Amino acid sequence: GVRYSSRAGARLVAQKMEILKSAAEAISNRHDRHGDYRACHKSIAGLWSAYLAVSLTPTDVARMMILLKVARSQEGDESDPDHATDIAGYAELLQKLAVSI
């Protein structure tokens, strides 16, 4: 693997922690605006299933949102921390949805 100085390693850890903290805050703050994530992902799954004529689950929605964020990061400014924050947030929602099914 790649070796980092202890200072560079600490900086990377701090950046990762900031991304995860921002993702957790975004999930918490969006509840008031978007409603319960379980109900929202279930609703999206139903709408997308009808539109695509396939059966999708709330966890499929979270996975597809991660892919949407990956595509945006590839086409936009890859250095924008919002991409990583959003991906981390959807990964957290994916895990929460997976254990609540």
Secondary structure, 3 states (H helix, E strand, C coil): CCCCCHHHHHHHHHHHHHHHHHHHHHHHHHHHHHCCHHHHHHHHHHHHHHHHCCCCCHHHHHHHHHHHHHHHHHHCCCCCHHHHHHHHHHHHHHHHHHHHC
